[in-house]
Amino acid sequence: MKKNFISNSNESVRMFKSNLLEALSKVHFMIPLIVYVPLISYWLYVAFTKFNQSNIKVTEYFLLGIFVWSFAEYVLHRFIFHYQPTSKAGKRLHFVLHGVHHDYPSDKMRLVMPPSISLILAFIFFYSFSLLFPNALLYPFFAGFVLGYLCYDMTHYAIHHFNFKGEIWKKIKQHHMLHHYSDSEKGYGVTSKLWDVAFSSNF
């Protein structure tokens, strides 16, 4: 991803002429927690109470959902967010989806995904997974998948705005900062570098 500059301030650049679209493109980092924690709780409640599945089975699919999210996080970041279109409209879409974050990485209002986008993606993922899993397993799996997404959003915000003391968190932050400031074609994992190691895109 070629850069003209990287702003280190908390400034935002206006992306839309429409005040409504501009407002929808920004979100406080707590909003995903407010939206998704109740949903995750409800899906787990349904998984444990509505279907005749053992607690072990529910837990297994919950953990599987978290693991699958880690792979989805990598794939989305590498192949969707960093896809380089050639058309004018494609370049504009790329900037709106992810380019703006690389130009303004410290913009506090554009570090987590707005629900106007994430809820649509959640519906698409839920429907897709419903074709693979029966409801008894879909609910714990999707609860884990969305929890993985929520951890990604919160981790991403923290990486850019918190000073970590723990060694593990320092390594996670360093991995992502190298992606921003050293080589944006490496280090696509945010919560983990597992898939960067697996697919040779690690630093």
Backbone hydrogen bonds, N-H to C=O, Kabsch-Sander energy under -0.5 kcal/mol:
donor,donor_aa,acceptor,acceptor_aa,energy
7,S,103,D,-3.2
22,E,18,S,-2.3
23,A,19,N,-2.2
24,L,20,L,-2.3
25,S,21,L,-1.1
26,K,23,A,-1.2
27,V,109,M,-2.2
31,I,28,H,-1.7
34,I,30,M,-2.0
35,V,31,I,-2.4
36,Y,32,P,-3.0
37,V,33,L,-1.9
39,L,35,V,-0.7
40,I,36,Y,-3.1
41,S,37,V,-2.4
42,Y,38,P,-2.3
43,W,39,L,-2.7
44,L,40,I,-2.2
45,Y,41,S,-2.2
46,V,42,Y,-2.7
47,A,43,W,-2.3
48,F,44,L,-2.4
49,T,45,Y,-1.7
50,K,46,V,-2.6
51,F,46,V,-0.8
53,Q,51,F,-2.0
58,V,54,S,-2.3
59,T,55,N,-2.4
60,E,56,I,-2.5
61,Y,57,K,-2.1
62,F,58,V,-2.0
63,L,59,T,-2.5
64,L,60,E,-2.1
65,G,61,Y,-2.0
66,I,62,F,-1.6
67,F,63,L,-2.1
68,V,64,L,-2.8
69,W,65,G,-2.2
70,S,66,I,-1.7
71,F,67,F,-1.2
72,A,68,V,-2.5
73,E,69,W,-3.5
74,Y,70,S,-1.4
75,V,71,F,-2.6
76,L,72,A,-3.0
77,H,73,E,-2.1
78,R,74,Y,-2.8
79,F,75,V,-2.7
80,I,75,V,-0.7
80,I,76,L,-1.4
81,F,76,L,-2.9
82,H,77,H,-0.7
83,Y,80,I,-1.0
91,K,87,S,-2.4
92,R,88,K,-2.0
93,L,89,A,-2.4
94,H,90,G,-2.5
95,F,91,K,-2.2
96,V,92,R,-2.1
97,L,93,L,-2.5
98,H,94,H,-2.6
99,G,94,H,-2.6
100,V,95,F,-2.6
101,H,98,H,-0.8
102,H,98,H,-1.3
103,D,99,G,-1.8
104,Y,100,V,-2.4
106,S,7,S,-0.5
107,D,104,Y,-1.7
108,K,106,S,-0.7
110,R,107,D,-1.6
111,L,108,K,-0.6
117,I,114,P,-2.1
118,S,114,P,-2.6
119,L,115,P,-2.3
121,L,117,I,-2.3
122,A,118,S,-2.5
123,F,119,L,-2.0
124,I,120,I,-2.1
125,F,121,L,-2.8
126,F,122,A,-2.8
127,Y,123,F,-2.5
128,S,124,I,-2.4
129,F,125,F,-2.9
130,S,126,F,-1.8
131,L,127,Y,-0.7
131,L,128,S,-1.0
132,L,129,F,-1.4
133,F,129,F,-2.3
137,L,134,P,-1.7
138,L,134,P,-2.6
139,Y,135,N,-1.8
141,F,137,L,-1.9
142,F,138,L,-3.2
143,A,139,Y,-2.0
144,G,140,P,-2.0
145,F,141,F,-2.4
146,V,142,F,-2.7
147,L,143,A,-2.0
148,G,144,G,-2.3
149,Y,145,F,-1.8
150,L,146,V,-2.7
151,C,147,L,-2.6
152,Y,148,G,-2.0
153,D,149,Y,-2.6
154,M,150,L,-2.5
155,T,151,C,-2.6
156,H,152,Y,-2.7
157,Y,153,D,-2.0
158,A,154,M,-2.5
159,I,155,T,-2.8
160,H,156,H,-1.3
161,H,157,Y,-1.2
162,F,158,A,-3.0
164,F,162,F,-0.7
170,K,166,G,-2.2
171,K,167,E,-2.1
172,I,168,I,-2.1
173,K,169,W,-2.5
174,Q,170,K,-2.6
175,H,171,K,-2.3
176,H,172,I,-1.7
177,M,173,K,-2.7
178,L,174,Q,-2.2
179,H,175,H,-1.2
180,H,176,H,-1.7
181,Y,177,M,-3.2
182,S,178,L,-2.2
183,D,178,L,-2.4
186,K,183,D,-1.4
187,G,201,S,-3.0
197,V,193,K,-2.2
198,A,194,L,-2.1
199,F,195,W,-2.3
200,S,197,V,-1.0
201,S,196,D,-2.7
202,N,196,D,-0.9
